[in-house]
Amino acid sequence: MPQELLALITHHCRWVNTYLARAQSLETHHRDSMHEWQRLVLYALTDALAHNHLLVGAIAAYLQRSVPCGRR
């Protein structure tokens, strides 16, 4: 596996973990406003999901390129 792909995987995993940690920690900051808490948690989860999709797409693209024609 190329170093560039490993770096990209690490990058996206860090961002996914950052956004999930943010979603988890929001309860302590917004206990008085359920609407604000829900809004911010959904933003954080949406951002985590976006990076997860980019991660899966990068791995899938690498795997598609590494499979010789006729072996799919």
N, CA, C and O atoms as a MOPAC input file, in Angstrom:
PM7 MOZYME 1SCF
protein

 N      0.84700 1    -1.17000 1     0.00000 1
 C      0.00000 1     0.00000 1     0.00000 1
 C      0.89700 1     1.23800 1     0.00000 1
 O      1.83000 1     1.33200 1     0.79700 1
 N      0.61200 1     2.18500 1    -0.89400 1
 C      1.45500 1     3.38000 1    -0.97600 1
 C      1.35900 1     4.25300 1     0.27600 1
 O      0.32800 1     4.29000 1     0.94700 1
 N      2.43600 1     4.94100 1     0.57000 1
 C      2.48000 1     5.82500 1     1.74300 1
 C      1.44200 1     6.93900 1     1.64400 1
 O      0.89100 1     7.36400 1     2.66000 1
 N      1.17200 1     7.41100 1     0.43600 1
 C      0.18300 1     8.47000 1     0.25000 1
 C     -1.19900 1     8.01200 1     0.68300 1
 O     -1.94800 1     8.77000 1     1.29900 1
 N     -1.53800 1     6.75500 1     0.35800 1
 C     -2.84300 1     6.22300 1     0.76000 1
 C     -2.91600 1     6.07000 1     2.26800 1
 O     -3.93800 1     6.38800 1     2.87700 1
 N     -1.83400 1     5.58400 1     2.87600 1
 C     -1.81600 1     5.46900 1     4.33800 1
 C     -1.96900 1     6.82900 1     5.00700 1
 O     -2.66000 1     6.95800 1     6.01700 1
 N     -1.32200 1     7.83900 1     4.44000 1
 C     -1.44600 1     9.19100 1     4.99100 1
 C     -2.87900 1     9.70000 1     4.84500 1
 O     -3.40300 1    10.34600 1     5.75200 1
 N     -3.50700 1     9.41700 1     3.72200 1
 C     -4.88500 1     9.84200 1     3.50700 1
 C     -5.84300 1     9.12400 1     4.45400 1
 O     -6.76800 1     9.73700 1     4.98700 1
 N     -5.62600 1     7.84200 1     4.66200 1
 C     -6.45000 1     7.07600 1     5.60500 1
 C     -6.29600 1     7.64600 1     7.01100 1
 O     -7.28200 1     7.82600 1     7.72600 1
 N     -5.06800 1     7.92700 1     7.40000 1
 C     -4.81500 1     8.50800 1     8.72400 1
 C     -5.50500 1     9.85600 1     8.86000 1
 O     -6.11900 1    10.14300 1     9.88700 1
 N     -5.40700 1    10.67600 1     7.83400 1
 C     -6.03200 1    11.99900 1     7.83500 1
 C     -7.54700 1    11.88600 1     8.05800 1
 O     -8.10100 1    12.55000 1     8.93400 1
 N     -8.19600 1    11.05700 1     7.27600 1
 C     -9.65000 1    10.93300 1     7.39400 1
 C    -10.06400 1    10.29400 1     8.72100 1
 O    -11.06500 1    10.69900 1     9.31300 1
 N     -9.31700 1     9.31400 1     9.18800 1
 C     -9.63700 1     8.68800 1    10.48100 1
 C     -9.51700 1     9.69300 1    11.62700 1
 O    -10.33500 1     9.69100 1    12.54700 1
 N     -8.51100 1    10.53700 1    11.57000 1
 C     -8.36800 1    11.56600 1    12.61400 1
 C     -9.55300 1    12.51700 1    12.61500 1
 O    -10.07200 1    12.86900 1    13.67400 1
 N     -9.98700 1    12.94000 1    11.40800 1
 C    -11.12500 1    13.85500 1    11.34100 1
 C    -12.41700 1    13.17600 1    11.79000 1
 O    -13.22800 1    13.79100 1    12.48400 1
 N    -12.61700 1    11.92100 1    11.40400 1
 C    -13.80800 1    11.18700 1    11.86100 1
 C    -13.80200 1    11.13700 1    13.38400 1
 O    -14.81700 1    11.43000 1    14.01600 1
 N    -12.68000 1    10.77100 1    13.97600 1
 C    -12.59100 1    10.70000 1    15.44100 1
 C    -12.79900 1    12.06200 1    16.08500 1
 O    -13.42900 1    12.15800 1    17.13800 1
 N    -12.28000 1    13.11400 1    15.46800 1
 C    -12.45900 1    14.47000 1    15.99800 1
 C    -13.93100 1    14.84400 1    16.02300 1
 O    -14.42900 1    15.34400 1    17.03100 1
 N    -14.62600 1    14.60600 1    14.93000 1
 C    -16.04600 1    14.96700 1    14.86800 1
 C    -16.89600 1    14.10400 1    15.79700 1
 O    -17.85100 1    14.60400 1    16.39300 1
 N    -16.57200 1    12.83400 1    15.93000 1
 C    -17.32400 1    11.98200 1    16.86200 1
 C    -17.08800 1    12.41100 1    18.30400 1
 O    -18.01700 1    12.41800 1    19.11100 1
 N    -15.85800 1    12.76700 1    18.62900 1
 C    -15.57100 1    13.26200 1    19.97900 1
 C    -16.30300 1    14.57000 1    20.24000 1
 O    -16.79800 1    14.80200 1    21.34200 1
 N    -16.37000 1    15.42400 1    19.22200 1
 C    -17.09600 1    16.69000 1    19.36200 1
 C    -18.57800 1    16.41700 1    19.62500 1
 O    -19.17800 1    17.03300 1    20.50600 1
 N    -19.16100 1    15.50500 1    18.86900 1
 C    -20.57900 1    15.17000 1    19.07200 1
 C    -20.81200 1    14.63900 1    20.47700 1
 O    -21.82100 1    14.95500 1    21.10800 1
 N    -19.88800 1    13.84100 1    20.95900 1
 C    -20.01900 1    13.25900 1    22.29400 1
 C    -19.88000 1    14.31000 1    23.39200 1
 O    -20.53000 1    14.20100 1    24.43100 1
 N    -19.05800 1    15.30800 1    23.18200 1
 C    -18.79600 1    16.29300 1    24.22600 1
 C    -19.81200 1    17.43200 1    24.26600 1
 O    -19.81700 1    18.21900 1    25.21200 1
 N    -20.65800 1    17.53000 1    23.26700 1
 C    -21.57900 1    18.66400 1    23.20300 1
 C    -22.61500 1    18.67000 1    24.31400 1
 O    -23.14500 1    19.72800 1    24.65600 1
 N    -22.90800 1    17.52900 1    24.87400 1
 C    -23.91200 1    17.47000 1    25.94200 1
 C    -23.51500 1    18.34900 1    27.12300 1
 O    -24.36000 1    19.01600 1    27.72000 1
 N    -22.25200 1    18.34700 1    27.45000 1
 C    -21.80500 1    19.12600 1    28.61100 1
 C    -21.86200 1    20.62600 1    28.36100 1
 O    -21.90800 1    21.40700 1    29.31100 1
 N    -21.86000 1    21.04200 1    27.09300 1
 C    -21.86300 1    22.46500 1    26.77300 1
 C    -23.26300 1    23.02900 1    26.51800 1
 O    -23.47300 1    24.23600 1    26.63700 1
 N    -24.21400 1    22.17000 1    26.17100 1
 C    -25.53500 1    22.65700 1    25.76800 1
 C    -26.66000 1    21.93500 1    26.50300 1
 O    -27.64900 1    21.54300 1    25.88400 1
 N    -26.52400 1    21.76000 1    27.77800 1
 C    -27.55900 1    21.06600 1    28.55400 1
 C    -28.85500 1    21.86000 1    28.64500 1
 O    -29.93000 1    21.28000 1    28.80000 1
 N    -28.76000 1    23.17000 1    28.55100 1
 C    -29.94200 1    24.01000 1    28.71500 1
 C    -30.74500 1    24.17600 1    27.41900 1
 O    -31.89100 1    24.62300 1    27.47200 1
 N    -30.19000 1    23.83800 1    26.28700 1
 C    -30.87800 1    24.02800 1    25.01200 1
 C    -30.82400 1    22.74500 1    24.18300 1
 O    -29.82700 1    22.46100 1    23.51900 1
 N    -31.90600 1    21.98200 1    24.23500 1
 C    -31.97300 1    20.71800 1    23.49300 1
 C    -31.88300 1    20.97000 1    21.98100 1
 O    -31.23200 1    20.21200 1    21.26200 1
 N    -32.52700 1    22.01800 1    21.51000 1
 C    -32.50600 1    22.31400 1    20.07700 1
 C    -31.08300 1    22.60200 1    19.59800 1
 O    -30.66500 1    22.09100 1    18.55800 1
 N    -30.34700 1    23.40600 1    20.33900 1
 C    -28.96300 1    23.73000 1    19.96200 1
 C    -28.08300 1    22.49300 1    20.02300 1
 O    -27.23600 1    22.29300 1    19.15200 1
 N    -28.26800 1    21.67000 1    21.02700 1
 C    -27.49900 1    20.42400 1    21.15100 1
 C    -27.76300 1    19.51700 1    19.96200 1
 O    -26.82700 1    18.98600 1    19.36400 1
 N    -29.04100 1    19.33500 1    19.61200 1
 C    -29.37900 1    18.47800 1    18.46900 1
 C    -28.76100 1    19.00800 1    17.18000 1
 O    -28.20800 1    18.24200 1    16.39000 1
 N    -28.85400 1    20.29600 1    16.97400 1
 C    -28.32300 1    20.91000 1    15.75600 1
 C    -26.81900 1    20.69300 1    15.63300 1
 O    -26.32500 1    20.31100 1    14.57200 1
 N    -26.09600 1    20.93700 1    16.72000 1
 C    -24.63800 1    20.80600 1    16.68000 1
 C    -24.19100 1    19.35000 1    16.58300 1
 O    -23.20700 1    19.04900 1    15.90700 1
 N    -24.90200 1    18.45200 1    17.24900 1
 C    -24.56700 1    17.02500 1    17.14300 1
 C    -24.77200 1    16.55100 1    15.71200 1
 O    -23.94500 1    15.81300 1    15.17800 1
 N    -25.85900 1    16.96700 1    15.09400 1
 C    -26.09900 1    16.55500 1    13.71000 1
 C    -25.04100 1    17.10500 1    12.76100 1
 O    -24.62800 1    16.40800 1    11.83500 1
 N    -24.59600 1    18.33700 1    12.97400 1
 C    -23.50100 1    18.87100 1    12.16500 1
 C    -22.23800 1    18.02500 1    12.33500 1
 O    -21.59200 1    17.66700 1    11.35100 1
 N    -21.89200 1    17.71100 1    13.56600 1
 C    -20.67700 1    16.92600 1    13.82200 1
 C    -20.77900 1    15.53400 1    13.21000 1
 O    -19.81500 1    15.04300 1    12.62400 1
 N    -21.94300 1    14.89400 1    13.34200 1
 C    -22.11500 1    13.55400 1    12.78000 1
 C    -22.10700 1    13.58400 1    11.25500 1
 O    -21.58700 1    12.66700 1    10.62000 1
 N    -22.67500 1    14.62700 1    10.66800 1
 C    -22.65400 1    14.76500 1     9.21200 1
 C    -21.22700 1    14.95200 1     8.70800 1
 O    -20.84800 1    14.38200 1     7.68400 1
 N    -20.44000 1    15.74300 1     9.41900 1
 C    -19.03700 1    15.92800 1     9.03400 1
 C    -18.25200 1    14.62400 1     9.16600 1
 O    -17.42700 1    14.30600 1     8.30900 1
 N    -18.50500 1    13.87300 1    10.23500 1
 C    -17.83700 1    12.57800 1    10.41000 1
 C    -18.21200 1    11.63200 1     9.27600 1
 O    -17.35900 1    10.92500 1     8.74000 1
 N    -19.48100 1    11.62200 1     8.91700 1
 C    -19.93800 1    10.75500 1     7.83000 1
 C    -19.29200 1    11.13700 1     6.50400 1
 O    -18.91800 1    10.26600 1     5.71800 1
 N    -19.16200 1    12.43700 1     6.25400 1
 C    -18.53000 1    12.89200 1     5.00900 1
 C    -17.08800 1    12.39400 1     4.91700 1
 O    -16.66100 1    11.92200 1     3.86400 1
 N    -16.34800 1    12.49600 1     6.00100 1
 C    -14.96600 1    12.00000 1     5.98300 1
 C    -14.93100 1    10.48400 1     5.86000 1
 O    -14.01900 1     9.93600 1     5.24000 1
 N    -15.90200 1     9.80300 1     6.43800 1
 C    -15.96700 1     8.35200 1     6.29700 1
 C    -16.20100 1     7.97700 1     4.83800 1
 O    -15.59000 1     7.03100 1     4.34000 1
 N    -17.07000 1     8.69800 1     4.15300 1
 C    -17.30300 1     8.42900 1     2.73300 1
 C    -16.04700 1     8.69300 1     1.90900 1
 O    -15.73200 1     7.92600 1     0.99900 1
 N    -15.33200 1     9.76400 1     2.21900 1
 C    -14.08400 1    10.04300 1     1.51000 1
 C    -13.05000 1     8.94900 1     1.75900 1
 O    -12.30900 1     8.57100 1     0.85200 1
 N    -13.00300 1     8.45300 1     2.96600 1
 C    -12.08100 1     7.37300 1     3.31900 1
 C    -12.40100 1     6.11300 1     2.51700 1
 O    -11.51500 1     5.51300 1     1.90800 1
 N    -13.65600 1     5.72400 1     2.52400 1
 C    -14.07100 1     4.52500 1     1.78300 1
 C    -13.82400 1     4.71400 1     0.28000 1
 O    -13.37200 1     3.79000 1    -0.39600 1
 N    -14.11500 1     5.89400 1    -0.23100 1
 C    -13.88400 1     6.16500 1    -1.64700 1
 C    -12.42000 1     6.07500 1    -2.03700 1
 O    -12.08600 1     5.55600 1    -3.10300 1
 N    -11.54800 1     6.58000 1    -1.17700 1
 C    -10.11100 1     6.51200 1    -1.47000 1
 C     -9.62100 1     5.06800 1    -1.48800 1
 O     -8.84400 1     4.68200 1    -2.36000 1
 N    -10.07100 1     4.28500 1    -0.53800 1
 C     -9.66100 1     2.87200 1    -0.49400 1
 C    -10.22800 1     2.11500 1    -1.69200 1
 O     -9.53000 1     1.31300 1    -2.31300 1
 N    -11.49300 1     2.37000 1    -2.01500 1
 C    -12.11600 1     1.69400 1    -3.16400 1
 C    -11.40000 1     2.05600 1    -4.46400 1
 O    -11.17400 1     1.19000 1    -5.31000 1
 N    -11.04200 1     3.32900 1    -4.62400 1
 C    -10.33600 1     3.74400 1    -5.83400 1
 C     -8.98700 1     3.05500 1    -5.93300 1
 O     -8.59100 1     2.61900 1    -7.01300 1
 N     -8.28500 1     2.95500 1    -4.82800 1
 C     -6.98800 1     2.27100 1    -4.84200 1
 C     -7.16700 1     0.79900 1    -5.22300 1
 O     -6.41700 1     0.26700 1    -6.04100 1
 N     -8.15800 1     0.15300 1    -4.62800 1
 C     -8.37200 1    -1.26700 1    -4.91300 1
 C     -8.79300 1    -1.48500 1    -6.35900 1
 O     -8.37400 1    -2.46400 1    -6.97700 1
 N     -9.61100 1    -0.59900 1    -6.91100 1
 C    -10.01100 1    -0.74100 1    -8.31000 1
 C     -8.81800 1    -0.56400 1    -9.24500 1
 O     -8.71600 1    -1.26000 1   -10.25600 1
 N     -7.92700 1     0.34900 1    -8.92100 1
 C     -6.76100 1     0.57700 1    -9.76600 1
 C     -5.76600 1    -0.58000 1    -9.66800 1
 O     -5.04400 1    -0.85600 1   -10.62600 1
 N     -5.72300 1    -1.25900 1    -8.51800 1
 C     -4.73200 1    -2.30100 1    -8.32200 1
 C     -5.16500 1    -3.65100 1    -8.87200 1
 O     -4.34300 1    -4.56300 1    -8.95800 1
 N     -6.43600 1    -3.81000 1    -9.25000 1
 C     -6.91600 1    -5.06800 1    -9.82200 1
 C     -6.72800 1    -5.02200 1   -11.33700 1
 O     -7.28100 1    -4.14400 1   -11.99900 1
 N     -5.96100 1    -5.94500 1   -11.88900 1
 C     -5.74200 1    -5.95600 1   -13.34400 1
 C     -7.06000 1    -6.16500 1   -14.11100 1
 O     -7.99100 1    -6.78600 1   -13.59700 1
 N     -7.12500 1    -5.64900 1   -15.32600 1
 C     -8.32500 1    -5.81300 1   -16.16100 1
 C     -8.58300 1    -7.29300 1   -16.39400 1
 O     -7.65300 1    -8.07900 1   -16.56900 1
 N     -9.85000 1    -7.65900 1   -16.39300 1
 C    -10.20800 1    -9.05200 1   -16.61500 1
 C    -10.27700 1    -9.87600 1   -15.34800 1
 O    -10.70200 1   -11.03000 1   -15.40000 1
 N     -9.87200 1    -9.32500 1   -14.20200 1
 C     -9.92000 1   -10.09300 1   -12.95200 1
 C    -11.01200 1    -9.57600 1   -12.02700 1
 O    -11.06100 1    -9.97900 1   -10.86500 1
 N    -11.86700 1    -8.71800 1   -12.49300 1
 C    -12.92600 1    -8.15400 1   -11.65900 1
 C    -14.10300 1    -9.05600 1   -11.58200 1
 O    -15.08700 1    -8.73100 1   -10.91700 1

